[in-house]
Amino acid sequence: FDIALIRFINCSIQEINLATVQQQLEDSVRSELFVQIVVCNELSNDKYIQMLKSMGRHYKKGFGVQGVPDDKMQMLIDADIILLVPESLKAMRANYPNVCYHFIRKNINKYVSMMTSQLVVHDEVVEILSWEIGDEVKLSLLKHSNTPISVVNKRYTESITLYILENRLDVSDMQT
């Protein structure tokens, strides 16, 4: 996108719907257009998400794009343009740590259902335990983690605290 086109798009008062236009393009061109919009940081946020949504495309096998600002990443997550799969989670952890928890929270059930002992990250588990979500979700997640967890000065529910005490107790808790 050149600056003149970006200015035109940003100043347009009409909704920009690319659904019809993209039907006339080859798949490789559609894909390239989609990626070019995703990485175009100069587009206003409303035009950015409007155009991407109108294309009806999603990252289903991971998200390898770098350099997208956090505000635009949050929009991609909220619009379900980036789907949660192990590859996209790993990419979020590596490239977009500021929006990673937003990505997880938005997709918490999928996150828990796809979790494995190889994919689990201790800091994420501890963070999620502090969220106001159901204990069944937290317990399911805890079963994939083998790392001890402290209960000192935590406000976990009784069932979460009991599970940790019985299965994941941080022995340093016994010294305080």
Number of C-alpha atoms within 10 A of each C-alpha: 12 8 10 9 11 17 13 11 18 17 11 11 9 9 12 14 15 16 14 10 10 18 11 10 12 10 11 9 12 18 14 12 16 18 13 12 17 21 17 17 16 14 21 16 14 12 21 22 20 16 20 23 18 15 20 12 14 17 15 14 13 18 20 12 12 13 12 16 14 14 12 20 22 18 16 22 19 15 15 18 19 22 21 25 17 16 15 19 21 17 17 24 16 11 17 19 13 15 18 22 17 15 26 19 15 15 16 18 13 14 20 18 11 14 19 15 12 8 13 19 15 16 10 13 17 15 10 19 22 13 12 9 12 10 16 11 16 21 16 13 23 25 14 18 20 12 15 15 22 18 17 13 6 11 11 17 12 10 13 18 19 14 14 19 17 9 16 19 18 15 12 11 12 9 5 6
